[in-house]
Amino acid sequence: MSGNGINPNVSEYHILWEALINYESRLAKYSEMSTDEDKLLEYDEKLQDIEGIKKSLAIAAKNDFELELK
């Protein structure tokens, strides 16, 4: 992430991580409750995107501060 123009500090990494986890949880609930196939696909795509962002964020935190995000 730091190579893409943002340089979060340790606290900001934790805030971003927590926000992603909360949003991921909310989308998962919406996905489980959805009966609309289009919405279900939209939620599932966003969940996949979040998974990729979390991986990138975890790698950046590890590289920048030896920080383990879980």
C-alpha positions in Angstrom: 0.0 0.0 0.0 2.8 2.4 0.8 4.1 1.9 -2.7 0.8 3.2 -4.1 0.9 6.6 -2.5 -0.4 6.1 1.0 1.8 5.6 4.1 -0.3 4.6 7.0 1.2 4.5 10.5 0.6 1.6 12.9 -2.6 3.0 14.3 -4.0 3.6 10.8 -3.2 0.1 9.7 -5.3 -1.2 12.7 -8.1 1.2 11.9 -8.2 0.1 8.2 -8.0 -3.5 9.2 -10.9 -3.2 11.7 -13.0 -1.3 9.1 -12.4 -4.0 6.5 -13.3 -6.7 8.9 -16.6 -4.9 9.9 -17.6 -4.2 6.3 -16.8 -7.8 5.4 -19.0 -9.1 8.2 -21.8 -6.8 7.1 -21.6 -7.8 3.5 -21.5 -11.5 4.4 -24.8 -11.1 6.4 -26.4 -9.2 3.4 -25.2 -12.0 1.1 -26.7 -14.7 3.3 -30.0 -12.9 3.5 -30.3 -11.9 -0.1 -32.9 -13.4 -2.4 -32.0 -11.2 -5.3 -29.4 -12.9 -7.5 -27.9 -9.6 -8.8 -27.4 -8.3 -5.3 -26.0 -11.7 -4.2 -23.4 -11.4 -7.0 -22.6 -7.8 -6.1 -22.1 -8.8 -2.4 -19.9 -11.8 -3.3 -17.8 -9.7 -5.7 -17.2 -7.1 -3.0 -16.3 -9.9 -0.5 -13.7 -11.2 -2.9 -12.3 -7.6 -3.4 -12.1 -7.2 0.4 -10.2 -10.4 0.7 -7.6 -9.1 -1.8 -7.4 -5.8 0.0 -6.9 -7.5 3.3 -4.0 -9.5 1.9 -2.4 -6.4 0.4 -2.8 -4.5 3.7 -1.4 -7.4 5.7 1.7 -7.6 3.5 2.2 -3.8 3.6 1.9 -3.7 7.4 4.4 -6.6 7.7 6.8 -4.8 5.3 6.5 -1.4 6.9 6.3 -2.2 10.6 6.7 -6.0 11.0 3.0 -5.7 12.1 0.9 -8.9 12.0 -2.8 -8.0 11.2 -5.2 -10.7 12.2 
